[in-house]
Amino acid sequence: MALKNSALTLLLVNLISIFGVEARIVLPELLTKQAVNNIRFLSNDGKFTYYQKRSGSLLFSTNYKVQEMLKSDIGTNYTIFASPARKKMIILQNVHFHNFYSLRAKENIFLVNYGESVPREVGTGTSPNLLLNDTWLSYYDPYTKVLNFENTSNAALKFSIKLNNRLNPYFIPQVLMSDENTVYYTDLSEVGIYGVLEFKRNTSKSEIIFKAPSAMIKAEICLNQDQLIMGVFGIHFSKIGSSISKSPLPIKDFSKRENLYTSELNDLGHLVCDFDKDNIAFIKNTGNINSPRYDIANLNTSDKKITALSEKKTVTNIINMDGTLLTQEKGKYYIVKGEVDFKNIDTLKAKPDAVPGINAEKKDLEDE
């Protein structure tokens, strides 16, 4: 019997080597105790959930407690952001989500302490970011083309940056802060060429540290520990290719940055630098120029090794939800990296009298 099993094993190994069969990466689907399309944020330890209802309410759920945080018109959509600092959270409220379709639509922006339920309204805009360990908040006004900054502890501390872009009304800048005085952001020139600029608060002046050689290139920036990461990606059907590089902070000479990755193909990018130490996730083109295929890849900033994280061939997005890396495809969410089993977390239902006046929400929570 042992000899027979050994022969069978040898036969399988030979077949795999002959036909080039490879083990596929199967991503587990994100499953939760309530409908995934209602959930807006799940904590990494599963202790609290932010979810919305069709009635226009945003609710906060934790053990023995359900609270209504915000209430608006029927059909209002909410989006929630958090950073690895886990001190503050951003809430976007889109009242006209189903009746005003615009890539430049401004939304109501609220700020709330991480894991709490009392929001503070900040203003209106788009593309908000938590910066410098959640001590600063930025958001963009696509109509005035102004980047606004506000201190998360003292709302009186504010400043703004006027963008140069005049050509592309749909351009959204990327922004990060390396210290209290220094901001890095992307902008477009008069002819639509990407640039990365360094802004100093003490002088209120910006300086270009990188300018793309062509308008067929897009640039992305993010922070990984004490390194500024920049991705440069060709767009449309250009033959420019892709590259990712890093530069230590504070930046002295950005032209001397270290190259981490180069490809002849145009990757989608979408850099995620705050998920794991010494690792960057991005969407890589694994096909060819005429037939692109997109999947999530991991780039180690130390040894420059590339590792595939998915094999779906049609991935276009990456989401970092409180330490769980997700992607979405065909209406379903999949876990790319993460150890939490949200389906089997032993969370408790709310007490019947936990919060008076919202019996409908409590009943729905129990049903789900």
C-alpha positions in Angstrom: 0.0 0.0 0.0 2.8 2.4 0.9 4.5 1.6 -2.4 1.3 2.3 -4.3 0.8 5.7 -2.6 4.4 6.7 -3.4 3.9 5.8 -7.0 0.7 7.9 -7.1 2.4 10.8 -5.5 5.3 10.6 -8.1 2.7 10.5 -10.9 1.0 13.6 -9.7 4.3 15.5 -9.4 5.2 14.5 -12.9 1.8 15.6 -14.3 2.2 19.0 -12.5 5.6 19.5 -14.0 4.5 18.5 -17.5 1.4 20.6 -17.8 2.6 23.5 -15.7 -0.3 23.4 -13.2 0.0 26.0 -10.5 -1.8 26.4 -7.2 -4.3 29.3 -7.6 -4.7 32.0 -5.0 -8.2 31.7 -3.8 -9.4 34.8 -1.8 -11.9 34.2 0.9 -15.1 36.2 0.6 -15.8 38.8 3.3 -18.8 37.4 5.3 -20.4 39.1 8.3 -23.4 38.6 10.5 -25.3 41.4 8.8 -25.6 42.4 5.1 -22.2 43.5 3.8 -23.7 46.2 1.6 -24.9 48.0 4.7 -21.5 47.9 6.6 -19.3 51.0 6.3 -16.5 50.0 8.8 -15.5 47.0 10.8 -12.9 47.3 13.5 -10.0 44.9 13.1 -10.9 43.1 16.4 -14.5 42.9 15.5 -15.6 44.8 18.6 -17.6 47.6 16.8 -19.3 48.2 13.5 -20.5 51.3 11.7 -23.4 50.6 9.3 -26.1 52.5 7.5 -29.7 52.0 6.7 -31.8 52.9 3.7 -33.7 55.4 5.9 -30.6 57.6 5.8 -29.2 56.8 9.3 -25.7 55.9 10.2 -25.5 53.7 13.3 -22.7 52.5 15.6 -23.0 49.0 17.0 -21.0 47.4 19.8 -21.7 44.9 22.5 -25.0 45.7 24.3 -25.3 49.0 22.5 -26.7 50.5 19.3 -26.5 54.3 18.7 -27.8 56.4 15.8 -24.9 58.8 14.9 -26.3 60.7 12.0 -29.7 61.0 10.3 -30.4 62.3 6.9 -32.7 61.8 3.9 -33.7 58.4 2.5 -31.0 57.0 0.3 -28.1 58.9 1.9 -24.8 57.1 1.5 -21.9 57.1 4.0 -18.2 56.4 3.6 -15.8 56.0 6.6 -12.0 56.2 6.6 -9.5 55.4 9.3 -5.7 55.3 9.5 -3.3 52.9 11.3 -3.0 55.5 14.1 -6.5 54.6 15.2 -7.2 57.9 16.9 -9.7 59.6 14.6 -12.1 58.6 11.8 -13.6 60.5 8.8 -17.2 60.2 7.8 -18.4 61.2 4.3 -22.1 61.9 4.0 -23.6 62.0 0.4 -27.2 63.1 0.6 -27.6 63.0 -3.2 -26.0 59.7 -3.8 -28.8 58.3 -5.9 -30.0 61.5 -7.8 -26.8 63.5 -8.5 -24.1 61.6 -10.4 -20.9 63.6 -10.5 -17.2 62.7 -9.9 -16.8 66.2 -8.5 -19.7 66.1 -6.1 -18.8 67.5 -2.7 -19.9 65.6 0.4 -20.5 66.6 4.0 -17.4 65.7 6.1 -17.5 64.7 9.8 -14.8 63.8 12.3 -15.2 61.3 15.1 -12.9 59.7 17.6 -11.9 56.1 16.7 -14.4 53.6 18.0 -16.8 56.4 19.3 -20.2 57.7 18.1 -20.2 61.5 18.5 -19.3 63.1 15.2 -18.2 66.8 14.6 -19.0 68.4 11.2 -15.9 69.8 9.5 -17.1 71.1 6.1 -17.8 70.0 2.5 -15.4 68.5 0.0 -14.0 65.3 -1.4 -11.1 62.9 -0.9 -10.4 63.5 2.8 -7.2 62.2 4.5 -6.0 61.7 8.0 -2.4 62.9 8.2 0.5 62.8 10.7 -0.9 60.2 13.1 -4.4 61.6 12.9 -3.4 65.1 14.1 -4.4 66.8 10.8 -7.2 66.3 8.3 -7.1 67.3 4.6 -9.9 67.5 2.1 -10.2 68.9 -1.5 -12.7 71.3 -3.1 -12.8 70.4 -6.8 -14.6 73.6 -7.7 -12.2 76.1 -6.2 -9.2 73.7 -6.6 -8.1 74.3 -3.0 -6.6 71.8 -0.6 -7.9 72.5 2.9 -6.1 71.4 6.1 -7.5 71.4 9.7 -6.1 70.3 13.0 -8.1 67.4 14.4 -7.7 68.6 18.0 -8.0 72.4 17.5 -10.3 73.4 14.6 -8.9 76.9 14.8 -5.6 75.7 13.3 -6.2 75.7 9.5 -4.3 76.4 6.3 -4.9 75.8 2.6 -3.0 75.2 -0.7 -4.2 76.5 -4.1 -3.6 74.0 -6.9 -2.1 75.0 -10.2 -4.3 72.6 -12.3 -6.5 74.4 -14.8 -6.8 71.7 -17.4 -8.4 68.6 -15.8 -11.6 69.3 -13.8 -11.6 65.7 -12.5 -8.1 65.6 -11.1 -7.9 64.8 -7.4 -4.6 65.5 -5.7 -2.9 63.0 -3.4 -1.5 64.6 -0.2 0.6 63.6 2.9 2.4 65.3 5.8 5.8 64.2 6.9 6.0 66.7 9.8 4.1 69.8 11.2 5.8 72.0 8.6 6.0 69.9 5.5 3.3 68.7 3.1 3.8 66.7 -0.1 1.1 66.7 -2.8 0.5 66.0 -6.5 -0.6 68.7 -9.0 -1.0 69.2 -12.8 0.9 71.8 -14.9 -0.8 74.0 -17.5 -0.5 71.2 -20.1 -1.6 68.4 -17.8 1.8 67.0 -16.7 1.9 65.4 -13.2 4.2 66.9 -10.6 5.0 66.2 -7.0 5.4 69.4 -4.8 6.8 70.1 -1.4 4.9 72.8 0.6 6.4 74.5 3.7 3.9 76.0 6.2 6.4 78.5 7.6 7.0 80.1 4.2 3.6 79.2 2.5 5.6 78.3 -0.6 5.6 75.2 -2.8 8.6 73.7 -4.6 8.5 71.1 -7.4 10.6 68.0 -6.5 9.4 65.8 -9.4 8.0 66.6 -12.9 6.8 63.8 -15.2 8.4 63.8 -18.6 5.0 63.3 -20.4 1.3 63.9 -20.0 0.8 60.2 -20.5 2.1 59.5 -17.0 0.4 59.6 -13.6 2.1 59.9 -10.3 1.1 58.6 -6.9 2.7 59.2 -3.4 2.3 57.7 0.0 4.2 57.1 3.2 5.8 53.9 4.4 7.3 54.4 7.9 9.9 57.2 7.3 10.0 56.8 3.5 8.2 58.7 0.8 7.1 56.2 -1.8 6.3 57.4 -5.4 4.8 55.4 -8.1 4.9 56.5 -11.8 2.5 54.7 -14.1 1.9 55.1 -17.9 -1.7 55.6 -18.8 -4.0 54.6 -21.6 -2.1 52.6 -24.3 1.2 54.4 -23.9 4.4 52.3 -23.8 5.9 54.2 -20.9 5.6 51.4 -18.3 5.7 51.7 -14.5 8.2 52.3 -11.7 8.1 52.6 -7.9 10.8 54.3 -5.9 11.5 55.5 -2.3 13.3 58.4 -0.7 14.1 58.8 3.0 12.5 61.7 4.9 13.3 64.6 5.3 14.0 64.8 1.5 17.3 66.4 0.6 17.6 65.4 -3.1 14.6 63.7 -4.5 16.4 62.9 -7.8 18.6 60.4 -5.8 15.7 58.3 -4.7 16.1 54.5 -4.8 14.3 52.5 -7.4 12.3 49.5 -6.0 10.4 48.2 -9.0 10.3 48.6 -12.8 7.9 47.2 -15.4 7.5 47.6 -19.1 3.8 47.4 -18.7 1.4 50.1 -17.5 0.2 49.1 -14.0 -2.9 50.6 -12.4 -1.1 51.5 -9.3 -3.4 52.5 -6.4 -0.6 52.3 -3.9 -1.4 51.1 -0.3 1.6 51.9 1.9 0.1 51.9 5.4 -1.0 48.3 5.6 2.2 46.5 6.6 5.7 47.4 7.7 8.2 47.3 4.8 5.5 46.2 2.3 3.5 48.1 -0.3 0.4 46.7 -2.1 -0.5 47.9 -5.6 -2.4 46.7 -8.7 0.0 45.2 -11.2 -0.5 44.4 -14.9 0.2 40.7 -15.2 -0.8 40.5 -18.9 0.7 42.2 -21.9 0.4 45.6 -23.7 -2.5 44.4 -25.9 -4.3 42.3 -23.3 -3.8 43.7 -19.8 -4.6 41.7 -16.7 -4.8 43.3 -13.3 -4.1 41.7 -9.9 -2.9 42.8 -6.5 0.9 42.4 -5.8 3.0 43.0 -2.7 6.3 44.8 -3.0 8.8 44.4 -0.2 10.7 47.7 0.2 13.7 46.0 1.8 14.5 43.1 -0.6 12.4 44.5 -3.6 10.7 41.1 -3.9 7.3 41.0 -5.7 4.7 38.6 -4.5 1.3 38.0 -6.1 -1.7 38.4 -3.7 -4.5 37.6 -6.1 -5.2 35.8 -9.4 -8.5 37.3 -10.5 -7.1 39.1 -13.6 -9.7 41.9 -13.3 -8.9 43.7 -10.0 -9.2 47.5 -10.1 -9.3 48.5 -6.4 -7.7 47.9 -3.0 -9.3 48.9 0.4 -7.4 49.0 3.7 -10.2 48.6 6.3 -8.5 48.9 9.7 -5.8 46.4 9.0 -7.7 44.1 6.7 -6.8 44.4 3.0 -9.9 44.0 0.8 -10.8 44.1 -2.9 -14.2 44.2 -4.6 -15.3 42.3 -7.7 -18.7 41.6 -9.2 -20.6 42.9 -6.1 -18.6 40.9 -3.6 -15.8 41.8 -1.2 -12.8 39.5 -0.8 -10.1 39.4 1.9 -6.6 39.8 0.4 -4.8 40.0 3.7 -6.2 39.7 7.2 -6.7 37.2 10.0 -10.1 38.2 11.3 -13.1 35.9 10.7 -15.9 38.5 10.9 -18.6 35.8 10.3 -17.8 33.9 13.5 -16.8 36.7 15.9 -18.8 36.2 19.1 -20.4 39.6 19.2 -23.5 40.1 21.3 -26.9 41.5 20.4 -28.0 44.8 21.8 -30.1 44.9 24.9 -33.8 45.5 24.3 -33.7 48.7 26.2 -30.2 49.8 25.3 -31.3 52.9 23.4 -34.9 54.0 23.5 -36.6 55.4 20.4 -34.9 53.3 17.7 -36.8 50.0 18.0 -36.8 49.5 14.3 -33.0 49.6 14.2 -32.7 47.1 17.1 -35.1 44.7 15.4 -33.1 44.8 12.2 -29.9 44.3 14.0 -31.3 41.2 15.7 -32.7 39.8 12.5 -29.4 40.3 10.8 
